[in-house]
């Protein structure tokens, strides 16, 4: 038994953005988002999943948009490749979704909150050990919340280290599914007792896929792999050039770029031939250049 890698855009939207996956998305959102003690009972999936075209394949991310029964708009995004401006784009998309709810002449009071839920296959915030982080508009002194209309929620999947035996909460079980489904050969019993996760496993079971869908998934995985390897080579070449010319500051910038591209610390250490603790020092002190030699 083989399952699609849910972290790829094709599989992610097939699971969470299909017409028949409302129950899956409801279970997932209620598990990972705080609705102030309430559960969402219904939602409308906007722009539902369709088999994507293969040609071009320029996007390395996919988003699923939903309008919840409590009026909240949610943008769910799975991001596998990092790039310059990624964080700004998340804020821009959330703000745009908020502002385009009304047209000229309508009342601002009709604006409803927007949550941008982003899952990343790379580490974004090295100074935060938690898998989950959330950002809202607050006063810098009192930390009083402005109005809560814009919420940015992040899950950095590489920080999720729990094994299947450690899973307790529904949140942990969903994170395990998204992080590991593509590497599993059997459905863990711990997850099979959750109807929505059981259904999600059936959706990504390769045995139920058409040849076209399997080809699309494979080409998406190949595309992402090529992009990552090309980026690694470009960054390695830049690092070696800085090494020869003694550009310490440039080497530190390249290390940070590798990290933002989703290259893990161990791989950065292999490429740069530097100890992992020195690389961590660079990433944790981005305001200064670190003397690496």
Secondary structure, DSSP 8 states (H G I E B T S, - for coil): --B--TTSHHHHHHHHSSTT-HHHHHHHHHHHS--TT-----EEEES-------SS---SEEEEEEEETTS-EEEEEEE-S--TTHHHHHHHHHHHHHHTTS-TTS-GGG---EEEEEEESS-S-TT---SEEEE--B-TTT--BS---EEEEEEEGGG----GGG--SHHHHHHHHHHHGGG-SS--HHHHTSHHHHHHHHHTBGGG--HHHHHHHHHHHHHHHHHHHHHHHHHHHHHHHHHHHT-HHHHHHHHHHHHHTT--HHHHHHHHT--HHHHHHHHH-TTS-----
